[in-house]
Each structure stands twice: as C-alpha cells, then as structure tokens.
Amino acid sequence: MDDEKILLEFDDGEEIEVDVLGTFETDGREYVAVAPDDESGDVFLFRLEESAKSEDNEYGLADITDDAEFERVSAAFDALLEEGEDDEPEE
C-alpha cells in the first residue's frame, strides 16, 4: 500500500486526503490506519467493512465507536509500530 492515498469526508463536510499507513487484523476483523499528509502526527483507525463499501472500493471504512474495541485496536496498532521499530537496523 505504499503511497496509497484516500479522501476522508467527515460528518461536518470537511474533507482531508490521508496516506494509508497499512492494514492489519485483530480479533478476526480488518482495520486500516491512515494519517493526514501534514506534520500533526495524527493517526486515524477505521474498521474495514464489506457492508460499507463504495462503488469503487471492495471495502468501506467504518468508525470504531465502541471504546473497548478502539482500545484493543489501538494497542494492536501500537504493537505493530513497535515491531517495525525493532526490525529497523541500528545506526
């Protein structure tokens, strides 16, 4: 998914283009992490759902509204980031 970008539209009508950081699975569901192309450091996590798909995509993005689910997904994403840091060669 290198250099893949998608357009997010929020309920208030605001649109932002984000970089897809990657997809991952936890608890038998698929999730995606995206980040705006700015210096904010923000990362957004969404559940991938076939039922939310659009005309041009196989899957759609669904908000994670359950706090417990969000905590599990955030922890899984953080663990993936830590694994990636461990794999990087030291300078």
A tleap script that builds the chain and sets N, CA, C and O, in Angstrom:
source leaprc.protein.ff14SB
mol = sequence {
  NMET ASP ASP GLU LYS ILE LEU LEU GLU PHE
  ASP ASP GLY GLU GLU ILE GLU VAL ASP VAL
  LEU GLY THR PHE GLU THR ASP GLY ARG GLU
  TYR VAL ALA VAL ALA PRO ASP ASP GLU SER
  GLY ASP VAL PHE LEU PHE ARG LEU GLU GLU
  SER ALA LYS SER GLU ASP ASN GLU TYR GLY
  LEU ALA ASP ILE THR ASP ASP ALA GLU PHE
  GLU ARG VAL SER ALA ALA PHE ASP ALA LEU
  LEU GLU GLU GLY GLU ASP ASP GLU PRO GLU
  CGLU
}
set mol.1.N position { 0.821 -1.200 0.000 }
set mol.1.CA position { 0.000 0.000 0.000 }
set mol.1.C position { 0.856 1.251 0.000 }
set mol.1.O position { 0.384 2.312 0.407 }
set mol.2.N position { 2.058 1.161 -0.429 }
set mol.2.CA position { 2.932 2.314 -0.441 }
set mol.2.C position { 2.329 3.440 -1.258 }
set mol.2.O position { 1.843 3.239 -2.371 }
set mol.3.N position { 2.371 4.633 -0.676 }
set mol.3.CA position { 1.920 5.847 -1.346 }
set mol.3.C position { 0.438 5.840 -1.712 }
set mol.3.O position { 0.017 6.630 -2.557 }
set mol.4.N position { -0.359 4.973 -1.100 }
set mol.4.CA position { -1.793 4.995 -1.375 }
set mol.4.C position { -2.429 6.111 -0.552 }
set mol.4.O position { -2.144 6.276 0.634 }
set mol.5.N position { -3.283 6.857 -1.206 }
set mol.5.CA position { -3.988 7.950 -0.551 }
set mol.5.C position { -5.485 7.755 -0.732 }
set mol.5.O position { -5.941 7.231 -1.749 }
set mol.6.N position { -6.237 8.181 0.265 }
set mol.6.CA position { -7.694 8.158 0.164 }
set mol.6.C position { -8.227 9.485 0.696 }
set mol.6.O position { -7.548 10.184 1.448 }
set mol.7.N position { -9.431 9.815 0.301 }
set mol.7.CA position { -10.075 11.045 0.739 }
set mol.7.C position { -11.098 10.702 1.812 }
set mol.7.O position { -12.007 9.905 1.577 }
set mol.8.N position { -10.952 11.303 2.989 }
set mol.8.CA position { -11.906 11.113 4.077 }
set mol.8.C position { -12.854 12.296 4.104 }
set mol.8.O position { -12.431 13.446 3.990 }
set mol.9.N position { -14.130 12.011 4.254 }
set mol.9.CA position { -15.116 13.077 4.405 }
set mol.9.C position { -15.785 12.908 5.753 }
set mol.9.O position { -16.344 11.853 6.053 }
set mol.10.N position { -15.725 13.954 6.564 }
set mol.10.CA position { -16.293 13.927 7.905 }
set mol.10.C position { -17.747 14.387 7.879 }
set mol.10.O position { -18.213 14.963 6.896 }
set mol.11.N position { -18.456 14.125 8.977 }
set mol.11.CA position { -19.869 14.477 9.073 }
set mol.11.C position { -20.134 15.961 8.850 }
set mol.11.O position { -21.202 16.338 8.368 }
set mol.12.N position { -19.165 16.802 9.199 }
set mol.12.CA position { -19.350 18.243 9.038 }
set mol.12.C position { -19.039 18.724 7.623 }
set mol.12.O position { -19.083 19.923 7.347 }
set mol.13.N position { -18.721 17.773 6.715 }
set mol.13.CA position { -18.437 18.114 5.330 }
set mol.13.C position { -16.970 18.359 5.036 }
set mol.13.O position { -16.586 18.484 3.874 }
set mol.14.N position { -16.133 18.430 6.086 }
set mol.14.CA position { -14.699 18.620 5.879 }
set mol.14.C position { -14.110 17.392 5.192 }
set mol.14.O position { -14.463 16.259 5.519 }
set mol.15.N position { -13.217 17.623 4.247 }
set mol.15.CA position { -12.534 16.537 3.550 }
set mol.15.C position { -11.033 16.702 3.723 }
set mol.15.O position { -10.495 17.806 3.642 }
set mol.16.N position { -10.368 15.568 3.965 }
set mol.16.CA position { -8.910 15.598 4.024 }
set mol.16.C position { -8.370 14.379 3.291 }
set mol.16.O position { -8.955 13.296 3.325 }
set mol.17.N position { -7.243 14.585 2.631 }
set mol.17.CA position { -6.567 13.478 1.973 }
set mol.17.C position { -5.592 12.874 2.976 }
set mol.17.O position { -4.833 13.590 3.629 }
set mol.18.N position { -5.622 11.556 3.090 }
set mol.18.CA position { -4.761 10.875 4.051 }
set mol.18.C position { -3.936 9.801 3.357 }
set mol.18.O position { -4.324 9.257 2.324 }
set mol.19.N position { -2.788 9.515 3.957 }
set mol.19.CA position { -1.940 8.421 3.498 }
set mol.19.C position { -2.371 7.146 4.216 }
set mol.19.O position { -2.618 7.164 5.422 }
set mol.20.N position { -2.462 6.053 3.487 }
set mol.20.CA position { -2.761 4.763 4.100 }
set mol.20.C position { -1.446 4.223 4.663 }
set mol.20.O position { -0.498 3.962 3.923 }
set mol.21.N position { -1.410 4.063 5.975 }
set mol.21.CA position { -0.215 3.546 6.635 }
set mol.21.C position { -0.155 2.026 6.530 }
set mol.21.O position { 0.923 1.433 6.490 }
set mol.22.N position { -1.325 1.412 6.486 }
set mol.22.CA position { -1.371 -0.040 6.359 }
set mol.22.C position { -2.657 -0.608 6.916 }
set mol.22.O position { -3.431 0.074 7.587 }
set mol.23.N position { -2.855 -1.864 6.618 }
set mol.23.CA position { -3.994 -2.592 7.159 }
set mol.23.C position { -3.462 -3.687 8.070 }
set mol.23.O position { -2.339 -4.165 7.908 }
set mol.24.N position { -4.291 -4.069 9.028 }
set mol.24.CA position { -3.906 -5.123 9.953 }
set mol.24.C position { -5.165 -5.798 10.486 }
set mol.24.O position { -6.268 -5.260 10.389 }
set mol.25.N position { -4.977 -6.980 11.046 }
set mol.25.CA position { -6.099 -7.744 11.567 }
set mol.25.C position { -5.925 -7.928 13.061 }
set mol.25.O position { -4.819 -8.170 13.546 }
set mol.26.N position { -7.011 -7.814 13.776 }
set mol.26.CA position { -7.036 -8.125 15.192 }
set mol.26.C position { -8.444 -8.567 15.554 }
set mol.26.O position { -9.425 -8.045 15.025 }
set mol.27.N position { -8.534 -9.520 16.447 }
set mol.27.CA position { -9.827 -10.068 16.880 }
set mol.27.C position { -10.685 -10.521 15.703 }
set mol.27.O position { -11.911 -10.426 15.760 }
set mol.28.N position { -10.053 -11.013 14.639 }
set mol.28.CA position { -10.789 -11.539 13.495 }
set mol.28.C position { -11.386 -10.492 12.573 }
set mol.28.O position { -12.165 -10.832 11.682 }
set mol.29.N position { -11.044 -9.241 12.765 }
set mol.29.CA position { -11.534 -8.160 11.900 }
set mol.29.C position { -10.355 -7.420 11.297 }
set mol.29.O position { -9.251 -7.429 11.842 }
set mol.30.N position { -10.609 -6.775 10.153 }
set mol.30.CA position { -9.565 -6.000 9.491 }
set mol.30.C position { -9.745 -4.520 9.790 }
set mol.30.O position { -10.861 -4.007 9.866 }
set mol.31.N position { -8.610 -3.855 9.958 }
set mol.31.CA position { -8.584 -2.427 10.271 }
set mol.31.C position { -7.575 -1.740 9.363 }
set mol.31.O position { -6.699 -2.382 8.784 }
set mol.32.N position { -7.713 -0.428 9.251 }
set mol.32.CA position { -6.764 0.362 8.468 }
set mol.32.C position { -6.335 1.563 9.304 }
set mol.32.O position { -7.135 2.148 10.034 }
set mol.33.N position { -5.069 1.915 9.184 }
set mol.33.CA position { -4.524 3.104 9.832 }
set mol.33.C position { -4.180 4.103 8.735 }
set mol.33.O position { -3.533 3.760 7.746 }
set mol.34.N position { -4.622 5.345 8.927 }
set mol.34.CA position { -4.357 6.404 7.962 }
set mol.34.C position { -3.847 7.630 8.710 }
set mol.34.O position { -4.101 7.801 9.903 }
set mol.35.N position { -3.120 8.483 7.981 }
set mol.35.CA position { -2.581 9.709 8.591 }
set mol.35.C position { -2.673 10.841 7.585 }
set mol.35.O position { -2.424 10.636 6.397 }
set mol.36.N position { -3.029 12.039 8.050 }
set mol.36.CA position { -3.021 13.206 7.164 }
set mol.36.C position { -1.609 13.502 6.700 }
set mol.36.O position { -0.633 13.191 7.383 }
set mol.37.N position { -1.518 14.103 5.535 }
set mol.37.CA position { -0.216 14.442 4.965 }
set mol.37.C position { 0.220 15.802 5.503 }
set mol.37.O position { 0.364 16.772 4.758 }
set mol.38.N position { 0.425 15.842 6.821 }
set mol.38.CA position { 0.879 17.076 7.457 }
set mol.38.C position { 1.798 16.705 8.622 }
set mol.38.O position { 2.155 15.539 8.789 }
set mol.39.N position { 2.163 17.658 9.391 }
set mol.39.CA position { 3.098 17.438 10.495 }
set mol.39.C position { 2.398 17.185 11.826 }
set mol.39.O position { 3.046 17.202 12.873 }
set mol.40.N position { 1.086 16.950 11.804 }
set mol.40.CA position { 0.331 16.821 13.046 }
set mol.40.C position { 0.656 15.554 13.824 }
set mol.40.O position { 0.555 15.535 15.050 }
set mol.41.N position { 1.043 14.503 13.126 }
set mol.41.CA position { 1.294 13.233 13.797 }
set mol.41.C position { 0.031 12.453 14.102 }
set mol.41.O position { 0.091 11.405 14.744 }
set mol.42.N position { -1.120 12.955 13.647 }
set mol.42.CA position { -2.384 12.268 13.888 }
set mol.42.C position { -2.447 10.968 13.095 }
set mol.42.O position { -1.947 10.888 11.973 }
set mol.43.N position { -3.064 9.956 13.690 }
set mol.43.CA position { -3.339 8.689 13.022 }
set mol.43.C position { -4.791 8.363 13.297 }
set mol.43.O position { -5.249 8.460 14.436 }
set mol.44.N position { -5.516 7.977 12.261 }
set mol.44.CA position { -6.914 7.583 12.398 }
set mol.44.C position { -7.025 6.084 12.137 }
set mol.44.O position { -6.416 5.562 11.203 }
set mol.45.N position { -7.799 5.404 12.959 }
set mol.45.CA position { -8.028 3.972 12.803 }
set mol.45.C position { -9.479 3.738 12.435 }
set mol.45.O position { -10.383 4.317 13.038 }
set mol.46.N position { -9.700 2.878 11.432 }
set mol.46.CA position { -11.038 2.535 10.984 }
set mol.46.C position { -11.151 1.024 10.818 }
set mol.46.O position { -10.165 0.336 10.554 }
set mol.47.N position { -12.358 0.529 10.976 }
set mol.47.CA position { -12.640 -0.878 10.685 }
set mol.47.C position { -12.999 -0.972 9.205 }
set mol.47.O position { -13.757 -0.149 8.692 }
set mol.48.N position { -12.456 -1.973 8.527 }
set mol.48.CA position { -12.823 -2.222 7.133 }
set mol.48.C position { -14.060 -3.116 7.132 }
set mol.48.O position { -14.066 -4.179 7.753 }
set mol.49.N position { -15.096 -2.686 6.438 }
set mol.49.CA position { -16.334 -3.460 6.390 }
set mol.49.C position { -16.813 -3.572 4.964 }
set mol.49.O position { -16.909 -2.588 4.230 }
set mol.50.N position { -17.110 -4.800 4.596 }
set mol.50.CA position { -17.633 -5.037 3.255 }
set mol.50.C position { -18.988 -4.363 3.082 }
set mol.50.O position { -19.311 -3.891 1.992 }
set mol.51.N position { -19.778 -4.314 4.142 }
set mol.51.CA position { -21.120 -3.721 4.057 }
set mol.51.C position { -21.070 -2.208 3.857 }
set mol.51.O position { -22.067 -1.607 3.456 }
set mol.52.N position { -19.926 -1.590 4.130 }
set mol.52.CA position { -19.787 -0.137 3.981 }
set mol.52.C position { -19.055 0.229 2.701 }
set mol.52.O position { -18.602 1.362 2.543 }
set mol.53.N position { -18.937 -0.732 1.784 }
set mol.53.CA position { -18.149 -0.475 0.577 }
set mol.53.C position { -18.810 0.553 -0.326 }
set mol.53.O position { -20.027 0.739 -0.318 }
set mol.54.N position { -17.971 1.206 -1.097 }
set mol.54.CA position { -18.462 2.176 -2.064 }
set mol.54.C position { -18.383 1.551 -3.452 }
set mol.54.O position { -17.948 0.409 -3.600 }
set mol.55.N position { -18.799 2.293 -4.456 }
set mol.55.CA position { -18.827 1.768 -5.824 }
set mol.55.C position { -17.440 1.385 -6.333 }
set mol.55.O position { -17.302 0.426 -7.093 }
set mol.56.N position { -16.407 2.133 -5.917 }
set mol.56.CA position { -15.076 1.886 -6.451 }
set mol.56.C position { -14.152 1.114 -5.510 }
set mol.56.O position { -12.998 0.859 -5.857 }
set mol.57.N position { -14.634 0.744 -4.341 }
set mol.57.CA position { -13.806 0.007 -3.386 }
set mol.57.C position { -14.510 -1.253 -2.914 }
set mol.57.O position { -15.734 -1.291 -2.784 }
set mol.58.N position { -13.717 -2.280 -2.661 }
set mol.58.CA position { -14.260 -3.536 -2.161 }
set mol.58.C position { -14.726 -3.396 -0.713 }
set mol.58.O position { -15.694 -4.035 -0.301 }
set mol.59.N position { -14.037 -2.562 0.049 }
set mol.59.CA position { -14.369 -2.360 1.457 }
set mol.59.C position { -14.582 -0.886 1.728 }
set mol.59.O position { -14.042 -0.027 1.032 }
set mol.60.N position { -15.377 -0.602 2.750 }
set mol.60.CA position { -15.577 0.761 3.189 }
set mol.60.C position { -14.994 0.937 4.573 }
set mol.60.O position { -14.675 -0.039 5.252 }
set mol.61.N position { -14.858 2.165 4.983 }
set mol.61.CA position { -14.328 2.469 6.298 }
set mol.61.C position { -15.477 2.726 7.253 }
set mol.61.O position { -16.403 3.475 6.942 }
set mol.62.N position { -15.412 2.097 8.419 }
set mol.62.CA position { -16.431 2.297 9.441 }
set mol.62.C position { -15.755 2.828 10.700 }
set mol.62.O position { -14.681 2.364 11.086 }
set mol.63.N position { -16.391 3.795 11.327 }
set mol.63.CA position { -15.873 4.325 12.582 }
set mol.63.C position { -15.883 3.236 13.647 }
set mol.63.O position { -16.756 2.367 13.655 }
set mol.64.N position { -14.919 3.292 14.527 }
set mol.64.CA position { -14.875 2.396 15.679 }
set mol.64.C position { -15.514 3.162 16.834 }
set mol.64.O position { -14.877 4.023 17.439 }
set mol.65.N position { -16.760 2.850 17.134 }
set mol.65.CA position { -17.500 3.618 18.127 }
set mol.65.C position { -17.457 3.002 19.527 }
set mol.65.O position { -17.732 3.686 20.512 }
set mol.66.N position { -17.115 1.723 19.619 }
set mol.66.CA position { -17.042 1.047 20.908 }
set mol.66.C position { -15.680 1.324 21.547 }
set mol.66.O position { -14.645 1.038 20.947 }
set mol.67.N position { -15.677 1.881 22.763 }
set mol.67.CA position { -14.432 2.261 23.424 }
set mol.67.C position { -13.513 1.066 23.654 }
set mol.67.O position { -12.300 1.172 23.467 }
set mol.68.N position { -14.074 -0.059 24.054 }
set mol.68.CA position { -13.253 -1.250 24.317 }
set mol.68.C position { -12.609 -1.753 23.026 }
set mol.68.O position { -11.437 -2.131 23.020 }
set mol.69.N position { -13.375 -1.758 21.931 }
set mol.69.CA position { -12.825 -2.172 20.643 }
set mol.69.C position { -11.716 -1.211 20.221 }
set mol.69.O position { -10.666 -1.648 19.750 }
set mol.70.N position { -11.936 0.083 20.384 }
set mol.70.CA position { -10.928 1.067 19.999 }
set mol.70.C position { -9.635 0.870 20.787 }
set mol.70.O position { -8.543 0.977 20.230 }
set mol.71.N position { -9.761 0.584 22.083 }
set mol.71.CA position { -8.570 0.353 22.905 }
set mol.71.C position { -7.800 -0.869 22.425 }
set mol.71.O position { -6.571 -0.838 22.375 }
set mol.72.N position { -8.504 -1.955 22.068 }
set mol.72.CA position { -7.846 -3.167 21.557 }
set mol.72.C position { -7.148 -2.884 20.229 }
set mol.72.O position { -6.013 -3.311 20.018 }
set mol.73.N position { -7.823 -2.166 19.338 }
set mol.73.CA position { -7.272 -1.864 18.018 }
set mol.73.C position { -6.073 -0.930 18.153 }
set mol.73.O position { -5.064 -1.118 17.474 }
set mol.74.N position { -6.173 0.068 19.018 }
set mol.74.CA position { -5.056 0.982 19.249 }
set mol.74.C position { -3.843 0.239 19.790 }
set mol.74.O position { -2.714 0.485 19.364 }
set mol.75.N position { -4.080 -0.671 20.730 }
set mol.75.CA position { -2.981 -1.452 21.308 }
set mol.75.C position { -2.338 -2.336 20.239 }
set mol.75.O position { -1.115 -2.465 20.195 }
set mol.76.N position { -3.165 -2.949 19.373 }
set mol.76.CA position { -2.631 -3.803 18.302 }
set mol.76.C position { -1.812 -2.970 17.322 }
set mol.76.O position { -0.754 -3.415 16.876 }
set mol.77.N position { -2.278 -1.774 16.979 }
set mol.77.CA position { -1.542 -0.904 16.068 }
set mol.77.C position { -0.224 -0.460 16.699 }
set mol.77.O position { 0.813 -0.455 16.036 }
set mol.78.N position { -0.265 -0.086 17.986 }
set mol.78.CA position { 0.962 0.310 18.680 }
set mol.78.C position { 1.969 -0.837 18.699 }
set mol.78.O position { 3.166 -0.614 18.522 }
set mol.79.N position { 1.490 -2.064 18.913 }
set mol.79.CA position { 2.378 -3.232 18.922 }
set mol.79.C position { 3.019 -3.423 17.553 }
set mol.79.O position { 4.197 -3.769 17.464 }
set mol.80.N position { 2.259 -3.203 16.491 }
set mol.80.CA position { 2.818 -3.314 15.141 }
set mol.80.C position { 3.894 -2.259 14.907 }
set mol.80.O position { 4.919 -2.541 14.287 }
set mol.81.N position { 3.664 -1.058 15.398 }
set mol.81.CA position { 4.664 0.005 15.261 }
set mol.81.C position { 5.941 -0.362 16.006 }
set mol.81.O position { 7.044 -0.152 15.502 }
set mol.82.N position { 5.789 -0.908 17.204 }
set mol.82.CA position { 6.958 -1.306 17.984 }
set mol.82.C position { 7.720 -2.429 17.290 }
set mol.82.O position { 8.951 -2.436 17.296 }
set mol.83.N position { 6.998 -3.382 16.688 }
set mol.83.CA position { 7.642 -4.459 15.948 }
set mol.83.C position { 8.449 -3.880 14.785 }
set mol.83.O position { 9.575 -4.308 14.532 }
set mol.84.N position { 7.873 -2.913 14.086 }
set mol.84.CA position { 8.554 -2.285 12.963 }
set mol.84.C position { 9.811 -1.560 13.395 }
set mol.84.O position { 10.812 -1.568 12.678 }
set mol.85.N position { 9.769 -0.927 14.573 }
set mol.85.CA position { 10.944 -0.236 15.089 }
set mol.85.C position { 12.035 -1.235 15.447 }
set mol.85.O position { 13.221 -0.958 15.268 }
set mol.86.N position { 11.631 -2.406 15.957 }
set mol.86.CA position { 12.611 -3.435 16.310 }
set mol.86.C position { 13.290 -4.012 15.083 }
set mol.86.O position { 14.428 -4.477 15.158 }
set mol.87.N position { 12.588 -3.985 13.940 }
set mol.87.CA position { 13.131 -4.537 12.703 }
set mol.87.C position { 14.085 -3.583 11.986 }
set mol.87.O position { 14.833 -4.003 11.104 }
set mol.88.N position { 14.064 -2.297 12.360 }
set mol.88.CA position { 14.911 -1.305 11.689 }
set mol.88.C position { 16.360 -1.484 12.124 }
set mol.88.O position { 16.627 -1.698 13.307 }
set mol.89.N position { 17.285 -1.400 11.194 }
set mol.89.CA position { 18.704 -1.522 11.566 }
set mol.89.C position { 19.149 -0.323 12.405 }
set mol.89.O position { 18.707 0.805 12.185 }
set mol.90.N position { 20.023 -0.589 13.360 }
set mol.90.CA position { 20.534 0.486 14.195 }
set mol.90.C position { 21.636 1.222 13.451 }
set mol.90.O position { 22.383 0.622 12.679 }
set mol.91.N position { 21.733 2.537 13.689 }
set mol.91.CA position { 22.761 3.342 13.013 }
set mol.91.C position { 24.005 3.443 13.849 }
set mol.91.O position { 24.973 4.083 13.439 }
savepdb mol mol.pdb
quit
